[in-house]
């Protein structure tokens, strides 16, 4: 069960780009869930999952002796859901705003600017694995919100 949870239904076991695959699965699950729950509920779910994940990642790392294994993608789910929950997504804009949030999240998660990179390098254990993606999700959500504002003002 731990591996199913940490790999987000085994998407993290993808031989190519496991983080991107985990993010795609998280995006699909997130878009589906947003049809039934409020964004604030998704935000809280992301943090609940993060708290559980920290504990499970600590156990997993102790068992395998490796920090931030590529197959662990529950951090991508948390970050992606945070981005989706704070970007201003609605049923009317979900199909174009969700892909924008995905792209920004992947950019911040791969590039790791500023504090995101410092968390990734300096924080150990479960909080190190989850922390950089939580902050990347916040940055992606804010950036997506800004992009949405500009699109609404100048394009639509």
C-alpha positions as CSV (number, residue, x, y, z in Angstrom):
1,X,0.0,0.0,0.0
2,X,2.9,2.4,0.8
3,X,4.4,2.0,-2.7
4,X,1.0,2.4,-4.3
5,X,0.5,5.7,-2.4
6,X,4.1,7.1,-2.8
7,X,4.2,6.3,-6.5
8,X,0.6,7.6,-7.1
9,X,-0.9,4.4,-8.4
10,X,2.6,3.3,-9.8
11,X,2.9,6.3,-12.1
12,X,6.3,7.0,-10.5
13,X,7.6,3.6,-11.8
14,X,7.5,5.0,-15.4
15,X,10.9,4.4,-17.0
16,X,10.9,7.8,-18.6
17,X,10.1,11.1,-16.7
18,X,8.5,9.6,-13.6
19,X,8.0,13.1,-12.1
20,X,6.1,14.3,-15.2
21,X,4.1,11.1,-15.3
22,X,3.2,11.6,-11.7
23,X,2.2,15.2,-12.4
24,X,0.0,14.1,-15.3
25,X,-1.8,11.6,-13.1
26,X,-2.2,14.2,-10.4
27,X,-3.6,16.7,-13.0
28,X,-6.1,14.2,-14.3
29,X,-7.2,13.2,-10.7
30,X,-7.3,16.9,-9.7
31,X,-9.4,18.0,-12.7
32,X,-11.8,15.1,-12.0
33,X,-12.0,15.9,-8.3
34,X,-12.7,19.6,-8.9
35,X,-15.9,18.6,-10.7
36,X,-17.1,17.4,-7.2
37,X,-15.2,19.3,-4.6
38,X,-14.4,23.0,-3.9
39,X,-10.9,24.3,-4.5
40,X,-10.4,24.9,-0.8
41,X,-11.1,21.3,-0.1
42,X,-8.5,20.2,-2.7
43,X,-6.0,22.6,-1.0
44,X,-6.7,21.0,2.4
45,X,-6.5,17.5,0.9
46,X,-3.1,18.4,-0.6
47,X,-1.8,19.3,2.8
48,X,-3.4,16.2,4.5
49,X,-1.7,14.0,1.9
50,X,1.6,15.9,2.4
51,X,1.5,15.2,6.2
52,X,0.8,11.5,5.6
53,X,3.4,11.4,2.9
54,X,6.2,12.9,5.1
55,X,5.8,10.0,7.6
56,X,5.6,7.3,4.9
57,X,8.5,8.7,2.9
58,X,10.6,8.7,6.1
59,X,9.8,5.0,6.6
60,X,10.5,4.2,2.9
61,X,13.8,6.1,2.9
62,X,14.9,4.2,6.0
63,X,14.0,0.9,4.3
64,X,15.7,1.5,1.0
65,X,18.5,3.8,2.1
66,X,17.9,6.4,-0.6
67,X,16.7,10.0,-0.3
68,X,14.1,11.4,-2.8
69,X,13.9,8.3,-5.0
70,X,12.6,9.1,-8.5
71,X,9.7,6.7,-8.1
72,X,8.2,8.8,-5.2
73,X,5.8,11.2,-6.9
74,X,3.3,11.8,-4.2
75,X,5.1,15.2,-3.9
76,X,4.1,16.0,-7.4
77,X,0.5,15.2,-6.6
78,X,0.6,17.6,-3.6
79,X,2.2,20.4,-5.6
80,X,0.0,20.0,-8.6
81,X,-3.2,20.0,-6.4
82,X,-1.9,23.1,-4.5
83,X,-1.4,24.9,-7.9
84,X,-4.8,23.9,-9.1
85,X,-6.5,24.9,-5.9
86,X,-5.1,28.5,-5.7
87,X,-5.0,29.5,-9.4
88,X,-8.6,30.7,-9.7
89,X,-9.9,27.6,-11.5
90,X,-13.6,27.4,-12.2
91,X,-15.7,25.0,-14.3
92,X,-15.7,27.5,-17.1
93,X,-11.9,27.8,-17.3
94,X,-10.7,24.5,-16.0
95,X,-9.8,23.0,-19.4
96,X,-7.3,25.8,-20.3
97,X,-6.2,26.9,-16.8
98,X,-5.4,23.3,-15.7
99,X,-2.8,22.8,-18.5
100,X,-1.2,26.2,-17.7
101,X,-0.9,25.3,-14.0
102,X,0.6,22.0,-15.1
103,X,3.3,23.7,-17.3
104,X,4.2,26.2,-14.6
105,X,4.3,23.5,-11.9
106,X,6.7,21.4,-14.0
107,X,8.9,24.5,-14.8
108,X,9.2,25.4,-11.1
109,X,9.7,21.7,-10.1
110,X,12.4,21.1,-12.6
111,X,14.2,24.5,-12.5
112,X,13.9,24.8,-8.7
113,X,14.6,28.5,-8.4
114,X,15.3,30.3,-5.1
115,X,13.9,28.7,-2.0
116,X,12.6,25.7,-3.9
117,X,16.2,24.6,-4.8
118,X,17.4,25.4,-1.2
119,X,14.7,23.1,0.2
120,X,15.5,20.4,-2.3
121,X,19.3,20.5,-1.4
122,X,19.2,21.2,2.3
123,X,16.1,19.6,3.9
124,X,16.4,15.9,4.5
125,X,13.7,13.2,4.9
126,X,10.1,13.4,4.0
127,X,9.9,17.2,4.5
128,X,12.8,17.6,2.0
129,X,10.9,15.4,-0.6
130,X,7.6,17.2,-0.1
131,X,8.7,20.7,0.7
132,X,10.2,21.8,-2.6
133,X,7.1,20.6,-4.5
134,X,4.7,22.3,-2.0
135,X,6.5,25.6,-2.6
136,X,6.7,24.9,-6.4
137,X,2.9,24.3,-6.3
138,X,2.4,27.6,-4.5
139,X,4.6,29.4,-7.1
140,X,2.8,27.7,-10.0
141,X,-0.6,28.6,-8.6
142,X,0.3,32.2,-8.1
143,X,1.9,32.4,-11.6
144,X,-1.1,30.7,-13.2
145,X,-3.4,33.1,-11.4
146,X,-1.4,36.1,-12.8
147,X,-1.4,34.6,-16.3
148,X,-5.2,34.1,-16.0
149,X,-5.6,37.7,-15.0
150,X,-3.5,38.9,-18.0
151,X,-5.5,36.6,-20.3
152,X,-8.8,37.9,-19.0
153,X,-7.6,41.5,-19.3
154,X,-6.0,41.5,-22.7
155,X,-7.2,38.4,-24.6
156,X,-10.7,37.4,-23.7
